[in-house]
């Protein structure tokens, strides 16, 4: 098991100057994946809640939440695709 991580352990000397960018990219990736995972769950709540019970007044805030999560996911993907120097 130890031999599997030897090459990764050697990379730390090269990554050390860029640790802030690495942490930022990891955090942004985690947030983007989380936002992408939550979107179908919110849509499920919309279908089972306001649409299923006929409460149209509760539909707009939840649709806004789906839109905000989608924009957050897109922003995180854009940030991760942008080259850093």
Secondary structure as UniProt FT lines:
FT   HELIX           2..5
FT   HELIX           6..15
FT   HELIX           16..18
FT   HELIX           19..46
FT   HELIX           47..51
FT   HELIX           52..53
FT   HELIX           56..58
FT   HELIX           59..81
//
